[in-house]
Amino acid sequence: MTIFVMLLNNSGLNNYSTISIWIGFITNLVLIFISFYVNGIDFITFYLICTTALLFPIMIQYFTNSSYGDLSLNLVFLHMPQLINYNYIYCFLFLLLSIIFDYRKKELDLVELRFNNKKNLTIVLNNLVAVLFTFVAFPRLGFSSSANERFNMLLPGHAWNQLAIVALIFNFPYLRKKTSVKLTYLFVVSWFLINGERADITGLVLGISIYILMKKSGQKGLGKILRAFLIFLFLFLFLVLLNSIATLRNGQEVTFLSEVKGLLTTPTTSDVGYLFNVAIDYEQCFGTLKGQLLKANLISAIPFTSPSGFNTFTEAVKYFNPGGEPILAMPIMDFGIKGIYFVSILDFLFFRIFVQYKNLFFKYEFILMLSSIPRMVWYGRSYAYSSILFFVPILFIVNYFIDKYSK
């Protein structure tokens, strides 16, 4: 309550605008609580949390004029009503469709499906793919501040780091059993973080943690409560660690208290929140792109392609771009508010396809989608689409034939 009063006092706004903005923000949060009540911790709830997380640094910047990076510099006027309303429309329709089409039951069916036993050669192959494409994505070692320096990939295209994550997911059932899988996880996670790449690792750790919580959701008693508490504690400390890496990368001093405080205005959510606002400003100043970003997203899902997309269009009209592509940028810049309605339905139907059938292929797809939510929501759909449409099917087929024909 103290923070709420302080924000109101520092806002300098009339009561009506202040109250209406807060009501809109709280209404967005209510959707998350409804999802948690209906679905528990699952894909839908996690997806809504990551989408709505961008509003936190924006609200803090709007009311206190203090956040992080380009957002804190007031480079672009904050379009608060649109930011809140667009986010609400998208999340409301997404949640409503998930309830109507019973997404929760379908995803639980996949979670309860048992993995088959892989042969040692298949496990070794997946480890090698994870290590190899870690080097493809990050051929150099070191804390890099530039996205271009971090992603100096050895192959053309832009999603090869996701193939390393896919290979780790295929070996996830053996994480506790196989030392080689433990060492591969340790190497890939460490190499990604040392190179300053947090989105993929955030998704992997959170995705697997949510999968474990869903798998244990039928259990009751003290053991379940303790396990859930330890998982949430681990995730909290992990997020603090990731925030510290970003702070170090920017040459600032790291303290535990400052990093905990900075969780509401993390460099990632602040930068992507700034770009969410840029997308609205672009549409108002230059009109819509008539589907050009949607076309670029579809093309860029194909490996070895890198068409002009969100960054190209915004930088061409001199918007600063710290890196990222918020989930709502494409529909706003392509079609305005109509795009929000259209893409919320399109996104949901796309994800719904991958929980339709109860088999191992779609189980891997589901875990991959869980692990790709931060990457997808904050950095664009194309990375996740490359993994969902190409990397998982290819690796699944390779695993299948090795398991079937190797001794």
Phi, psi and omega in degrees: 000323180299316179297318180301314180295319180298317179298319179295318182293327184271355189288325183069018182255161174288160187299321183297312182293320179298311182295318182295322178293317179294321178298317178298318179296313180296323178298322174298319179294326180300324179299323178294317179294324176296316179298319179296320180293318183280317190251343189073202175277111182207191181301311185298312181298314180298319179298315180293323178298311182295323178293314184283340181303333181293338181286336183296304178296328179295315178298316180296318177297318184295319186267334184242350182060034181213114176214252184201147169059216183298329178298321183286344184273356181055042181291330181229135178303133181282118180270073190300312181302317181292318179303315182287315183292317180298316180297320181294315181301312182298309183293322180297311181295321180297314179294317180300315179295324180295326178286316181298317184266011172054051181298322183302314181296318182295318181291326177293325176301319178291318181299322181284346179291132183281143173288149172275167180275126178266152176280158184302322180298322179294318179297317179298317179301314180298321176299316181295319178298317180298315181291315183300313184278349166293318177290324178300316182285321185229079184288346179244156182251130176150158178284105181258141180266341184260136178297324179295324178288320180295314184261057175269068193289148180284340179246151175294161186102193189211007187236019186292335176298331179290332178294325175298319179294319179299316180297321176297320181295322178296332178262004181305320180301343183252012182298323180274339188263327189248124178297323181298323179290320176302313181295323178294314176303313181299316181295310184297313180299314181296316182295318177300311184292321179298327177276007174080012181263109187254336187298314182294319181287322174303312180298316182298311183293314180292320180298313179294322179296317178294321177300316179297317179297320178295320181294328181266006186296336180279347180280153181230168174101186185296324181300318179295316180297315180296317180298315179298318179298315181295322178295315179294322177297316178300315181296321179298312180294326179295318178295323175299317178300314180298320178296324179295322178298318178295321179295315178298320181298333179264012174072025181254159180285141182251126169229152183299315182296319180293325180288323176296315178298325184282358181296332178282337178232056179297153177305321182294305183294328177293313180296316181288326174298320176300318181288330172302316178292323177300319180300318179293316180297320179299313182297322181286328183271326189239359181083183184269162183264002175056040174091007182294323179289323176299316178298316179297321178299317181293318180292318185290346175292340180280126178305149179076008177244147176214071181289163177295130184226216185305311182300317182298314183292319182287319180291333180295334178251024167073024168282135173293140182230103181282355181110129181132167176205097183301150187302331182267358182297313183300306181297324180294311184287332180279316190224003183071210184296331177298328179295329179297314178298314184295312187285329177300319178290316181297314179300314182297313182298325177297311180292327181295327179302323188274006169238013185288322187245139183267088174209171187294325179302312182286338174293317176297320178299318182295315179296321176298317179297317176304316184282349182259359186301309179300317179299317184289315186285327186255341186232005175109154185285333193298323179300310182293322180295322176301317181291314184293317188271337185236306189292315179296311178302317181296311182292326178297316179296316179299313178301318182299313183288325177294315177299323186282323190249349178276155181279000000 
